[in-house]
Amino acid sequence: MSNRGARIFARALAPLGGRPYEEGDEHIDLLYFDRYGGKTPPPGPSVGSTLIDRQLTIPLDHKAKMAQTLLEQGVSIPAVYFQPDQVPGPPERLWYLKNPLATAGAGIEVVTQKQVPERFQEGWIIQEAVEDLALVDGRKFTLRLYLLVQGGKLWLFPDGFMVVHAASYTPGSLDARVQFDHSGYIDKQAAVELRPFVDFSQCEQVMARLRAKLASVFSAFAPLWAGQEPRRYCVFGVDLLVRRDLSTALIEINDRPNFVHTELINSTINIPMVRALYAVLNPAATQQMPASAPRFDPLTTF
């Protein structure tokens, strides 16, 4: 049973013999339920695999809490400040002002260092703009990857996708279309594009290099879910920028990511990811999956 991306879960698990929960069922094998807005799952059925309590994962989703924890642990990320008088020059240097709770490109503004004091809102974070970027067709892109925390382990899904921005990239630009706006991607005619990361010519080199970075990032939060029973899991959507030297810069982590995108991304990334998730939670399911089907790869043990 899922109350987010339910069709993605249904399409992913039907080939393994799964079906959506129906009223009257006594057991839910896999529950992906977001309680946002006070929603609650049905009270009667017993539950197999279910999400880690969100109070234990929101410190990653909350941009300010994530940045503060990583800074304290000495994990390298783009520079983050919490007050305008902390932000170094030069005046023309670019910075992002971000609402730590906003998602989907909302609550973001790109400004120069000189503009930070007048545009800053209390409680927001000020994040360094990464400008030495690898590009796709001359445009900036954000890389989305899925990571799984379960049973004291961190797992990486090997396939991700790129959100390719609409306008050509120009360093120093304050244009939202150039820097961060990815609205409208679901429209087939939109200038913003979603592409599988395998389309990036140096995909394998990037994926090989970022594994250690992701392991160190998530290890910084391991005490939050220490001792969680194996049936508890969380799938994180991690957003990164790829630099020209193929290193990556962590931008944000989403603990309840959207699994519904274009049909291309749904069929090639999201649906295989959910199927691979179930194979981790229920290893017997791998017997029903083709040998070539992508699996979550273990990164580290906490």
N, C-alpha and C positions, 0 to 999 in steps of 0.2 A: 504494500500500500504506500502510495506517495501522494502528497498534496501539492507537490511542485514537480513539473516535468513528468506528469503521470504517463503521458503517451510514450515518452522516451523509455521509461521503465518497462512499460508493457511491451513495446517492440523489442527491447533488449532481452527480456526474460521469457517471452513466449516460446522461442526455439528451444529453451531448456525445460519446457513443460510448465512454466509459470502462468498464472493468470491474476488479474487484479482482484483485490479483496472485495467480497460481497457481504452485505449485511446478513448476519447469521453464521458466518464462518467462525470457528472456534479458535483459529490460530492464524497469525500473520507471520510468515517466514522472514520477510524483509520489510522493515518499516523505514521510510524516509519521510519524516513529517516535520514541517516547519511550523512552530507554534506562534509565529508572528501574528499579532493582532488578537491574541488570546485563544487561538484555535486549539482544539484538543482532539487526539485520536479517539476512536471508539473504545469505550471502557471495558468491554467484555472479553475480547480475544486475548489469549496469551501471545507473546511476541518473542520472536527469535532475535535476529540482528536488528539493532536500533541505534540511533545517533547518540553520540556523546552529548551530555548535557551542555547546552549552549553557554552556560556561565563559564565553562572550562575551555571553550574555543573562541569566544568573542574577543579575548585579548589579542588574537591574531588578526581578526577582522577589523578591529578598531585601530585606525591608522596611527593615532598618537600612542596608544598602548603598545602596539607592535614596535614602533620606532624606539620608544623608550627602553623596552626590554632588550632589543638588539644592541642598542648603544651601550647599555650596562654590561652586556655579555661580550662586547668587543667584536660583534659580527659586522662586517663591512657592508654598508648600504649607501645609497646616495645621502648626502648630508641632510639632516633634518634639524630645524630649530622650532622653538615654541613661542618666541617673542621677537618682534621686529628688530629690537636693538641688538640681538644676537647675530644678525645676518651680515656676513662679510661682503665687501665689495668685490669687484668694481661696480659702479652704478649701473652699467648696462648689462650686467650678468642676469640671466633669467632664473626665476624661482616660481614654483607652483604654490599657490595657496589652496589648501584642501580642508573641507569639512571632514573630520575623521570618521563620521558615520555615513556619509553619502556613498552611493554606488552608481554604476552605469554611466560614469562620466559627469554626473551632477555634482554641484558643490565644488567646482574646480575653477581656478583662474590662473592664467600665466601672466606674470608681471616682471618688470625689471627690479633689481635691488633697490633702486631709488623710489619705486612705487610701493614697495612693501608696506611702509608705515601707514600710508593713506588707505590701502585696500584691505589690510589685514582685519580679520574678525576674531575676537577673543574666543579661544578654544580651538581654533584651527591650527593646522601645522603648516610649516613653511619648508618645502622640500626642494632640494637642488634639482635643476633641470639638466638632464643628461643630453648632451648635444653631439658627442662623437659617435653617431649612430650608424649601424648598418641599415640599408634602405632596400625597399622592394619597389622597382619601377620608379625610383626617385622619391618615394614616399616613406614616411615614418610608419612603423608598425609596432604593435604590442603583442607579445607572445603569451598565450594562455596555456597553462599546463594544469593537469589534475594530479594531486597528491592525496594519498590515503593514509590515515593514522588508524591502526587497529592492532590490538593484541601486543602493545608495547613495541610496535614496529612502524617504520615509515616506508611507504611504497610510492613509486613514481610510475604513472602511466606513460608509456614511451612515445605516444603520439599527441601532438598539440596542434593549436591553430593560431593563425595570425589575424589580428584586426588591423587592416591596412587603411590608413587615413585617406581622406578624399583629396587633399591638396598636396602639391609637390612640396617637399621639405626644404626649408630655408633656415639655416641656423640663425637664431636671434629673432625669429618671427613670433609675434604675439597673437597670431591668428589661431583661434580655437580649432579650425578645420585642419590646420597643419599639425598642431601639437597634441590635442587630446579628444576632440569631438568625434565620436563614432556612432552617433544616433542615425537611425534609419537603415542600418545594415540589413535588416530583414527584407527590405524592398529589393527586388531583383534588379531594379534600375538605379539603385543607389550608387553614388561614387565611392562610398565606404565599402570595402570588400572583406569577407572572411575567407581565408585560404588555409588549407592544411599546411602545417609547418614543413612537411616533407617537400613542398614546392620550393622552399628556400634552399639554394644550391649548397650551402654549408651547414645544413641542418644537423648532420651527424656530429660534426665537430662541436657545435654549440651544445648539443645534448650531452656529449661526453664531458665537457668542461663544467657544466652547471650542477652535476650530481653532488659534488662535495659541498658546493655553496648551499644547496637546498638542505642537505643533511645538517649543516651547521646552524642554519636558520631555525629549523624545526626542533633541533636538540635544545635550543635556548628556551623553548616552551615546554619541554618534556615533563617538568614537575607538575604541570597543570593536570595532566591526565595519567599520572603515575598510578598504577594499581587498577586501572579500568579493566573490567572483565572483557574477554575476547569478543563477546557479542556486541560490544560498543564500538562504533566506528565514526569517522568523519571524513568526507571528501572535501578537500580544499581546492579552490580555483586560484592559482597563483599567476600574477601578471608580472612580466619582466620586459625590459628593453634589451635589445642586443646591440652591443657596441661594435665599432668597426673591427676591433681586434678579436671579436667573437666571444668576449666575456659578456656577462649579463649583469644588469642592474635590477634589483628587486623593487617593484613599485608598490604592490599591495597584495594582500592575501584575503580571499573571500571564504568564509566558513559555511556559507549557504549559497554557492554559486548557481547561476542560471545554467540549466542544461538544455535549453531550447534555443536553437540558432537557425541558420539556414539549413535546408535539406541536405546540402553537401556536407556540412559540418556535423549535423545530427547523425547521418548515416555512416560517415567515415571516422568520427571521433567520439561523439557522445554516446551513441548506442553501444559500440564496442567497449567503451570505458565502463558503462554500467554492467555489462556482461562480465567484464574482467573483475569488477568489484565483487560480484556475486561469487565468482570463482575463488576469491580470497576468503570470503566469509563462509563459503560452503565448498571446500576443495573437491568434493565428490562431483560437483558440477562440471569440472574440467573434462570429465570423461565424455560429456556431450558436446564439447567444443572442438572445432577443427584444430589440428596441431599448429596451424599458421595464425590462429586468432591471437591478437595482441593481449599480453598479460601485464598486470602490475609488476614492476621490478622492485625487489626490496632494496632500499637505500641504506638504512641503518636501524639498529635496535637501541631503544632508549634504556 
